[in-house]
């Protein structure tokens, strides 16, 4: 198995029992939705191009490498 395939298998978007609703990604999404009048049930793929750009910038700023 290639290294990329192995890495993809180890990455998961599942919410772990350890982090749950306080996972930084979910906290950021809820804040972003509140700030932009979006439903938290919406998905990033549902965003307009302009709002998606704002979301990408927020992720980079808040979750990017420190």
Secondary structure, DSSP 8 states (H G I E B T S, - for coil): --HHHHHHHH------TTTGGG-HHHHHHHHHHHHHT--TTS-GGGS-HHHHHHHHHHHHHHHS--
